[in-house]
Amino acid sequence: MKDLLQQIYGFPEQTIRVLTEDPRTMPPTRKHMEEGMRWLVEGCQQGDSLVFYFSGHGLRQRDYDYDELDGYDETICPLDFATNGMILDNDINAMIVTPLVKGVKLYPIIDSCHSGTVLDLQHVYDHKLHKWKNNSPPSGANKGTKGGLAICLSACQDDQLAVDTTESQLSSSQVFEVNDRLML
């Protein structure tokens, strides 16, 4: 993913943050992942294109805020999730969707189980009906941006499992966060 973003799309090295289990990078702990998500959108401004890539484990748990249509919060699992917990879709939305101002575009790519609405975006594309569905929370909570645009590509729907692969030597616990302030 890093090579693709740099070589094909021209993202500069300093605008890419990589978290992996490789000892040469920061590990994808909950703390590092949350810091990385905040870094990604920090100071974003009109014309910015942001990419968030997560390939790892995803789970779901009962929703106790009543802001999920299906009754479940979708999650991503940091390396230390057994001790420090999963990152909920509500928190991901607050960290990287809500801060998006007008003219900023976010392209999250989520390769994990139960990833369909892991960003809690207000609209979800229904492939069977070939149309966008309203995914607004029943609680009335605002899950939108501050005028920006977020378009998420997910590996599967909320109630589905994704299949792991080791093609091109990518492990299933890589997180790439990219912040490109130069591309329009």
C-alpha positions as CSV (number, residue, x, y, z in Angstrom):
1,M,0.0,0.0,0.0
2,K,2.8,2.4,0.9
3,D,4.5,1.8,-2.5
4,L,1.3,2.2,-4.3
5,L,0.6,5.6,-2.6
6,Q,4.1,6.8,-3.2
7,Q,5.0,5.5,-6.6
8,I,1.6,5.7,-8.3
9,Y,-0.1,8.6,-6.5
10,G,2.9,10.6,-5.5
11,F,2.3,10.7,-1.7
12,P,5.5,12.0,-0.1
13,E,7.3,9.8,2.5
14,Q,6.8,12.2,5.3
15,T,3.0,12.1,4.9
16,I,2.8,8.4,5.5
17,R,2.7,6.7,8.8
18,V,3.0,2.9,8.9
19,L,2.2,0.7,12.0
20,T,3.1,-3.0,11.8
21,E,4.4,-5.8,13.9
22,D,7.7,-5.4,12.2
23,P,10.2,-4.2,14.8
24,R,11.4,-1.4,12.4
25,T,8.1,0.4,12.7
26,M,5.8,1.4,15.6
27,P,3.5,-1.5,16.7
28,P,-0.2,-1.2,16.0
29,T,-1.2,-0.9,19.6
30,R,-4.4,0.9,20.6
31,K,-2.5,3.9,21.7
32,H,-0.5,4.2,18.5
33,M,-3.5,3.5,16.3
34,E,-5.6,6.2,18.0
35,E,-2.7,8.7,17.9
36,G,-2.2,7.8,14.2
37,M,-5.9,8.5,13.4
38,R,-5.8,11.8,15.2
39,W,-2.5,12.7,13.3
40,L,-4.2,11.8,10.0
41,V,-6.8,14.5,10.2
42,E,-4.9,17.0,12.3
43,G,-4.9,20.4,10.6
44,C,-6.7,19.0,7.5
45,Q,-7.8,21.7,5.1
46,Q,-9.6,22.2,1.8
47,G,-7.9,20.2,-1.0
48,D,-6.5,17.5,1.3
49,S,-6.8,13.9,0.3
50,L,-6.4,11.4,3.2
51,V,-6.1,7.6,3.1
52,F,-6.6,5.3,6.0
53,Y,-5.7,1.7,5.4
54,F,-6.3,-1.1,7.9
55,S,-5.8,-4.8,7.4
56,G,-6.3,-6.9,10.5
57,H,-8.9,-8.3,12.7
58,G,-12.4,-6.9,13.1
59,L,-15.1,-7.9,15.5
60,R,-18.5,-6.7,16.6
61,Q,-20.1,-6.3,20.0
62,R,-23.5,-5.3,21.3
63,D,-24.4,-1.6,20.9
64,Y,-25.4,0.0,24.1
65,D,-25.7,3.6,22.7
66,Y,-28.6,2.6,20.4
67,D,-26.8,4.3,17.5
68,E,-26.5,1.2,15.3
69,L,-29.3,-0.1,13.0
70,D,-28.2,-3.7,13.4
71,G,-27.7,-3.4,17.2
72,Y,-23.9,-4.0,17.0
73,D,-20.9,-1.8,17.1
74,E,-18.2,-2.8,14.6
75,T,-14.6,-2.7,15.8
76,I,-11.0,-3.0,14.7
77,C,-8.6,-4.9,16.9
78,P,-5.2,-3.4,17.8
79,L,-2.3,-5.7,18.6
80,D,-3.0,-5.3,22.3
81,F,-6.8,-5.5,22.1
82,A,-6.9,-8.4,24.6
83,T,-5.5,-6.0,27.3
84,N,-6.5,-2.5,26.1
85,G,-9.7,-3.2,24.2
86,M,-10.9,-2.8,20.6
87,I,-11.5,0.5,18.8
88,L,-15.2,1.0,18.3
89,D,-16.8,2.4,15.2
90,N,-18.1,5.3,17.3
91,D,-14.5,6.2,18.2
92,I,-13.2,5.8,14.6
93,N,-16.0,8.1,13.4
94,A,-15.2,10.7,16.0
95,M,-11.4,10.6,15.3
96,I,-11.3,10.6,11.5
97,V,-14.8,11.3,10.1
98,T,-16.2,14.1,12.2
99,P,-13.2,16.4,11.9
100,L,-13.3,16.5,8.0
101,V,-13.9,20.1,6.9
102,K,-15.3,21.2,3.5
103,G,-13.0,20.2,0.6
104,V,-11.2,17.4,2.5
105,K,-11.6,13.8,1.2
106,L,-11.0,10.7,3.3
107,Y,-10.6,7.3,1.6
108,P,-10.6,4.6,4.2
109,I,-9.8,1.0,3.0
110,I,-10.8,-1.5,5.7
111,D,-9.8,-5.1,5.2
112,S,-11.2,-6.9,8.2
113,C,-14.2,-8.9,9.3
114,H,-17.4,-7.0,10.1
115,S,-16.1,-3.9,8.4
116,G,-19.2,-2.7,6.4
117,T,-20.0,0.2,8.6
118,V,-16.9,0.4,10.8
119,L,-16.7,4.2,10.2
120,D,-20.4,4.7,11.0
121,L,-20.9,6.7,7.8
122,Q,-24.4,8.1,7.2
123,H,-24.9,6.2,3.9
124,V,-24.0,2.7,2.8
125,Y,-24.2,1.3,-0.7
126,D,-26.5,-1.7,-1.2
127,H,-24.9,-3.9,-3.9
128,K,-28.1,-5.9,-4.4
129,L,-30.4,-2.9,-4.8
130,H,-27.7,-0.8,-6.6
131,K,-28.4,2.2,-4.4
132,W,-27.3,4.1,-1.3
133,K,-29.1,3.3,2.0
134,N,-29.5,5.6,4.9
135,N,-27.3,4.4,7.8
136,S,-28.2,7.3,10.2
137,P,-28.2,6.2,13.9
138,P,-31.6,5.5,15.4
139,S,-30.5,7.5,18.4
140,G,-30.3,10.7,16.3
141,A,-26.6,11.1,17.0
142,N,-24.7,13.1,14.4
143,K,-22.1,10.9,12.7
144,G,-21.4,13.2,9.8
145,T,-18.4,15.4,8.8
146,K,-18.0,19.1,9.1
147,G,-18.5,19.4,5.4
148,G,-15.9,17.0,4.1
149,L,-16.3,13.7,2.2
150,A,-15.6,10.1,3.4
151,I,-15.9,7.2,1.1
152,C,-15.1,3.8,2.7
153,L,-14.2,0.6,0.9
154,S,-14.8,-2.4,3.2
155,A,-13.9,-6.0,2.8
156,C,-17.3,-7.2,3.7
157,Q,-20.7,-6.4,5.3
158,D,-21.1,-6.0,9.1
159,D,-22.4,-9.6,9.5
160,Q,-19.8,-11.2,7.3
161,L,-16.2,-12.5,7.7
162,A,-13.4,-11.4,5.5
163,V,-10.8,-14.0,4.2
164,D,-7.1,-13.4,5.0
165,T,-4.4,-13.7,2.4
166,T,-0.6,-13.5,2.3
167,E,-0.4,-12.3,-1.3
168,S,2.5,-9.9,-1.9
169,Q,3.8,-10.6,1.6
170,L,1.3,-8.4,3.4
171,S,0.5,-9.6,6.9
172,S,-3.0,-9.3,8.3
173,S,-2.1,-6.8,11.0
174,Q,-0.8,-3.9,9.0
175,V,-2.1,-0.4,9.4
176,F,-1.1,2.3,7.0
177,E,-2.2,5.9,7.7
178,V,-1.5,8.4,5.0
179,N,-1.9,12.1,5.1
180,D,-1.3,13.9,1.8
181,R,-1.6,17.6,2.0
182,L,-0.1,18.1,-1.5
183,M,-2.6,16.2,-3.7
184,L,-5.8,17.9,-4.9
